[in-house]
Amino acid sequence: MPLDSSIVGETTEYRDAEIDARWTMAYAAALGETRACHFDTLAAGRFVAHPLFPVCFEWPVITGMRELLARSGMTPAEALGAVHTTHDLSIARPIRPPERLRTRATIAAVERHRSGAFQLTRLETVDASGAPVSSSWYGALYRGVEVRGADRRLPDAIPQPVPAPSDVGPRAELVIPIAAGLAHVYSECARIFNPIHTDAAVARAAGLPEIILHGTATLALAVSRIIGAKLGGRPTDVRRIAGRFAAMVTMPSEIVLQIGGGENLDVHFEVLDRAGRAVIRSGFVAGLYAGGEFL
């Protein structure tokens, strides 16, 4: 069934999430993190969630939109077949559990794509006082689904452009091993449940050759290495993470992170599989900046 573009502009109610130490520690552990700041609950001022942790509490808001999609004409099977294609996260401040956060979603665009219907969603998260914590642009493609009505996009639904790289070619290359059970571990620790990542029968029914790793897991693994290589090991310096998911990651396997140049302000990267195919394109991490150096 088609995706009706009349849903553009629809906004969900805020959904509350209790961010506790157990959840943030589990997420960091799933990524193989060893930095004490993700595990040391004795140091309240130091203890912090991984920069990409917002994907965890955003997920229930995204899945909660399925009722809205159903009203627009999509079937449950079509909704489950969505492919996460783009992600652009802005971080107003680090997350330090325990705290309660509130997230809502707005359908920012529905447009025709050669492979199906593209939907852009804006996710906004605030804390108990209403102060901004993070915001994301989440792009999803519904393969083989048509669009009913004209393409629509909210006037302000234009993510901030990623600065162009200032040099050519990678400055560093890191190999990241992908364990056979990583998708299962990541699903449980992130609390992001989509059976195409853990159930071979569901993955096959969705047209995939086998279960695949979450795009956000691949992105988080890359960001962790970039923090160590470019940000002095300080995850609290990260203020923006963006990228385009270009290909699937199967398990077990290896991926190759290519960290490009930029002034210290901007870190450009790509992730490739062992065959040299791009898994993440136009990757970008921005951090705190002052006087030509990271804070």
C-alpha positions as CSV (number, residue, x, y, z in Angstrom):
1,M,0.0,0.0,0.0
2,P,1.2,3.6,-0.6
3,L,2.7,5.9,2.0
4,D,0.4,8.9,2.0
5,S,2.4,12.2,2.0
6,S,-0.4,13.9,3.9
7,I,1.2,12.6,7.1
8,V,4.0,15.2,6.7
9,G,3.8,17.6,9.7
10,E,2.3,15.0,12.0
11,T,4.0,15.1,15.5
12,T,3.8,12.5,18.2
13,E,3.3,13.1,21.9
14,Y,6.5,13.1,24.0
15,R,7.5,9.7,25.2
16,D,9.4,9.4,28.5
17,A,12.5,7.3,29.0
18,E,14.3,6.5,32.2
19,I,18.0,6.6,31.5
20,D,19.8,4.5,34.1
21,A,23.4,3.4,34.6
22,R,22.5,-0.2,33.7
23,W,21.3,0.8,30.2
24,T,24.2,3.1,29.3
25,M,26.8,0.7,30.6
26,A,25.3,-2.2,28.6
27,Y,25.3,-0.1,25.5
28,A,29.0,0.8,25.9
29,A,29.8,-2.8,26.7
30,A,28.1,-4.0,23.5
31,L,30.5,-1.8,21.5
32,G,33.5,-3.2,23.3
33,E,34.1,0.1,25.1
34,T,36.7,0.2,27.8
35,R,36.8,3.8,28.8
36,A,36.1,4.2,32.5
37,C,33.8,7.2,31.9
38,H,31.2,4.8,30.6
39,F,31.3,2.5,33.6
40,D,32.6,4.3,36.7
41,T,29.4,4.9,38.7
42,L,31.5,6.1,41.7
43,A,32.5,9.2,39.8
44,A,29.2,10.9,39.1
45,G,30.8,13.9,37.4
46,R,32.7,11.6,35.0
47,F,30.1,8.9,34.3
48,V,28.5,9.5,30.8
49,A,26.6,7.7,28.1
50,H,28.2,7.0,24.7
51,P,27.6,9.9,22.3
52,L,25.4,7.7,20.0
53,F,23.2,6.4,22.9
54,P,20.3,8.7,21.9
55,V,19.4,6.0,19.2
56,C,18.4,3.8,22.1
57,F,15.6,5.9,23.5
58,E,14.6,7.3,20.0
59,W,13.8,3.8,18.8
60,P,10.5,3.3,20.8
61,V,9.4,6.7,19.4
62,I,10.2,5.5,15.8
63,T,8.3,2.2,16.3
64,G,5.4,4.1,17.9
65,M,4.8,5.9,14.6
66,R,3.7,2.6,13.0
67,E,0.1,3.3,13.9
68,L,0.4,6.6,12.1
69,L,1.9,4.8,9.1
70,A,-1.0,2.3,9.2
71,R,-3.5,5.1,9.0
72,S,-1.7,6.4,5.9
73,G,-2.2,3.0,4.2
74,M,1.0,1.1,4.9
75,T,0.8,-2.6,6.0
76,P,2.7,-3.8,9.1
77,A,5.0,-5.9,6.8
78,E,5.9,-2.8,4.8
79,A,6.6,-0.8,7.9
80,L,8.9,-3.5,9.2
81,G,10.8,-3.5,6.0
82,A,12.0,0.0,6.4
83,V,15.7,0.5,5.8
84,H,17.6,3.1,7.9
85,T,19.4,5.2,5.2
86,T,20.6,8.4,6.9
87,H,21.3,9.6,10.4
88,D,22.3,13.0,11.6
89,L,22.5,13.5,15.4
90,S,23.2,16.8,17.2
91,I,24.1,16.7,20.9
92,A,23.3,19.7,23.0
93,R,24.9,18.1,26.1
94,P,26.2,14.8,27.3
95,I,23.8,12.3,28.9
96,R,24.7,11.6,32.5
97,P,22.4,8.9,34.1
98,P,20.2,8.7,36.0
99,E,17.9,11.1,34.3
100,R,14.5,11.2,32.7
101,L,14.4,12.3,29.1
102,R,11.4,13.0,26.8
103,T,11.4,12.5,23.0
104,R,8.9,13.3,20.3
105,A,8.9,12.8,16.5
106,T,7.7,14.9,13.6
107,I,7.3,13.5,10.0
108,A,9.4,16.1,8.1
109,A,9.3,14.7,4.6
110,V,7.8,12.0,2.4
111,E,9.3,11.7,-1.1
112,R,9.5,9.3,-4.0
113,H,12.7,7.4,-4.4
114,R,13.7,5.1,-7.2
115,S,13.6,2.2,-4.7
116,G,10.5,3.1,-2.8
117,A,9.1,5.8,-0.4
118,F,11.6,7.9,1.6
119,Q,10.5,9.3,4.9
120,L,12.5,11.9,6.9
121,T,11.7,12.1,10.6
122,R,12.8,14.8,13.1
123,L,13.4,13.5,16.7
124,E,13.7,16.0,19.5
125,T,14.7,15.1,23.1
126,V,14.5,17.4,26.1
127,D,15.2,16.8,29.8
128,A,12.8,17.1,32.8
129,S,13.2,20.9,32.7
130,G,12.4,21.1,29.0
131,A,16.0,22.0,28.0
132,P,17.3,20.4,24.8
133,V,19.5,17.3,25.0
134,S,19.7,16.0,21.5
135,S,18.0,16.1,18.1
136,S,18.2,13.7,15.1
137,W,17.2,13.6,11.4
138,Y,16.3,9.9,10.7
139,G,16.0,8.9,7.1
140,A,14.2,5.6,6.2
141,L,13.4,4.0,2.9
142,Y,10.3,1.7,2.5
143,R,11.5,-0.5,-0.4
144,G,8.9,-1.1,-3.1
145,V,6.3,1.2,-1.5
146,E,4.8,4.0,-3.6
147,V,3.9,7.5,-2.4
148,R,0.3,8.7,-2.5
149,G,0.0,12.4,-3.2
150,A,2.7,14.9,-4.1
151,D,6.2,14.8,-2.5
152,R,6.1,16.9,0.6
153,R,8.8,18.4,2.9
154,L,8.4,20.8,5.8
155,P,10.0,24.2,5.0
156,D,12.6,23.8,7.7
157,A,13.3,20.1,7.1
158,I,16.8,20.7,5.8
159,P,19.6,19.3,8.0
160,Q,22.6,21.5,8.4
161,P,25.1,20.7,5.6
162,V,28.2,18.7,6.5
163,P,31.3,20.8,5.8
164,A,33.4,19.6,2.9
165,P,36.7,17.8,3.8
166,S,39.7,20.0,3.7
167,D,42.1,17.3,2.3
168,V,42.0,14.3,0.0
169,G,42.3,10.7,1.0
170,P,42.3,8.9,4.4
171,R,44.8,9.9,7.1
172,A,44.2,6.8,9.1
173,E,42.8,3.3,8.5
174,L,41.5,1.0,11.3
175,V,40.2,-2.5,11.0
176,I,37.2,-3.3,13.3
177,P,36.2,-7.0,13.9
178,I,32.5,-7.8,13.8
179,A,31.7,-10.8,16.0
180,A,29.2,-13.5,14.9
181,G,26.8,-12.6,17.8
182,L,27.2,-8.8,17.8
183,A,23.7,-8.1,16.4
184,H,22.1,-10.1,19.2
185,V,24.2,-8.5,21.9
186,Y,23.6,-5.0,20.5
187,S,19.8,-5.6,20.2
188,E,19.6,-6.5,23.9
189,C,22.0,-3.9,25.2
190,A,20.6,-1.0,23.1
191,R,17.0,-2.3,23.5
192,I,16.6,-1.8,19.8
193,F,14.5,-4.8,18.7
194,N,14.1,-5.5,15.0
195,P,14.1,-9.2,14.1
196,I,15.9,-8.7,10.7
197,H,19.0,-8.3,12.9
198,T,18.5,-11.4,15.0
199,D,16.1,-13.9,13.3
200,A,17.2,-15.5,10.1
201,A,13.7,-16.5,9.0
202,V,12.5,-12.9,9.4
203,A,15.5,-11.5,7.6
204,R,15.0,-14.0,4.7
205,A,11.3,-13.0,4.5
206,A,12.3,-9.4,4.2
207,G,14.5,-10.2,1.2
208,L,17.9,-10.2,3.0
209,P,20.4,-13.0,2.5
210,E,21.0,-13.3,6.3
211,I,20.7,-11.3,9.5
212,I,22.6,-8.0,9.3
213,L,24.2,-5.6,11.8
214,H,22.2,-2.5,12.9
215,G,23.4,0.6,11.0
216,T,23.6,2.4,14.3
217,A,25.9,-0.3,15.7
218,T,28.3,0.2,12.8
219,L,28.1,3.9,13.2
220,A,28.8,3.7,17.0
221,L,31.8,1.4,16.5
222,A,33.3,4.0,14.1
223,V,32.6,6.9,16.4
224,S,34.3,5.1,19.3
225,R,37.4,4.7,17.3
226,I,37.3,8.3,16.1
227,I,37.0,9.5,19.7
228,G,40.2,7.6,20.5
229,A,42.1,8.7,17.4
230,K,41.0,12.3,17.0
231,L,39.3,13.6,20.2
232,G,41.8,12.5,22.8
233,G,39.5,9.8,24.1
234,R,36.9,12.4,25.3
235,P,33.4,11.3,24.3
236,T,31.9,14.4,25.9
237,D,33.5,16.5,23.1
238,V,31.2,15.0,20.4
239,R,28.5,17.5,19.3
240,R,27.4,16.0,16.0
241,I,27.4,12.6,14.2
242,A,26.2,12.1,10.7
243,G,26.4,9.5,7.9
244,R,24.7,7.7,5.1
245,F,24.2,3.9,5.3
246,A,25.2,2.5,2.0
247,A,25.5,-1.3,2.4
248,M,24.8,-4.2,4.8
249,V,27.3,-5.6,7.4
250,T,27.0,-9.4,7.9
251,M,28.5,-11.4,10.7
252,P,31.1,-12.5,11.4
253,S,33.2,-10.1,9.3
254,E,35.5,-7.1,9.5
255,I,34.9,-3.5,8.6
256,V,37.5,-0.8,7.7
257,L,37.3,2.7,9.2
258,Q,38.9,5.3,7.1
259,I,39.4,8.6,9.0
260,G,39.9,11.6,6.7
261,G,41.2,15.0,7.4
262,G,39.9,18.3,8.4
263,E,40.9,20.9,10.8
264,N,40.6,19.6,14.4
265,L,37.0,20.8,14.4
266,D,35.7,18.4,11.7
267,V,36.4,14.6,11.3
268,H,35.3,13.1,8.1
269,F,35.2,9.3,7.7
270,E,33.9,6.4,5.7
271,V,33.4,2.7,6.6
272,L,34.1,0.0,4.1
273,D,33.6,-3.8,4.1
274,R,36.5,-6.1,3.3
275,A,35.6,-6.1,-0.4
276,G,36.1,-2.3,-0.4
277,R,32.4,-1.5,-0.7
278,A,31.2,1.6,1.3
279,V,29.1,0.7,4.3
280,I,28.9,4.3,5.6
281,R,29.4,7.2,3.3
282,S,29.8,10.9,4.1
283,G,30.5,10.1,7.7
284,F,31.1,13.2,9.9
285,V,31.9,13.8,13.6
286,A,32.1,17.4,15.0
287,G,33.4,18.2,18.5
288,L,33.9,21.1,20.8
289,Y,36.3,23.7,19.4
290,A,38.2,26.7,20.6
291,G,41.3,28.4,19.3
292,G,42.1,25.7,16.8
293,E,42.1,22.8,19.3
294,F,39.6,20.5,20.8
295,L,38.5,21.5,24.3
